[in-house]
Amino acid sequence: MTIGEAITKDLQDVLGRIPKEVLTDVGREYKESIWETSNKAKQPDGSLRAKLASDKYKKRKQKLTGSTTRDFFYTGTAKSSFYYQEGENEVSFDYNDSEA
């Protein structure tokens, strides 16, 4: 490899990567926006979640949770086990608890 090739490779390596701090910010913001959307009972596109169709289930859920909105809300195990992780030029999301 020539010096020119080495310099070109180094520049491509450096310029081709997104700094970890940026990926951390992206992960944190995305995670928080998911929770906010969930808390407001909205779909990812911003529209409100539909109400439950079954009156029987609606009454049961109202009694248990105080809400008749459709799941999925990030509460309990789902909220505490949801995480993001930085990779090379990417951020991934997952749960560290299989029950979530």
C-alpha positions, 0 to 999 in steps of 0.5 A, a space after each residue: 500500500 502506498 502512502 497515498 492509499 493509506 491516507 485515503 483509507 484513513 480518511 474514509 475510515 474517519 469520515 465514514 463513521 458517525 461519532 458515538 456521541 451522535 448515536 447516543 443522542 439519537 438513541 436517547 431521543 428516539 427512546 424518549 419519543 417512543 415513551 412520550 407517544 405511548 403515554 399520550 396513547 398515540 400511534 407512531 404517525 401521531 394519530 390517536 390509538 383506537 378505543 377497544 372494540 370489545 365491551 367486555 374487555 373494555 370494562 375489565 381493562 377499565 377496572 384493572 388499569 383505569 384506561 380503555 385505550 389499546 395496548 401497547 404502553 411502555 410500562 413495567 417490564 416493557 419500559 424498564 427493559 427497553 434499551 438502545 445500543 450504538 453500533 457502527 453507524 447505527 442504533 439498535 433497539 431491543 428488550 433485555 427481558 424476553 417477557 417484555 
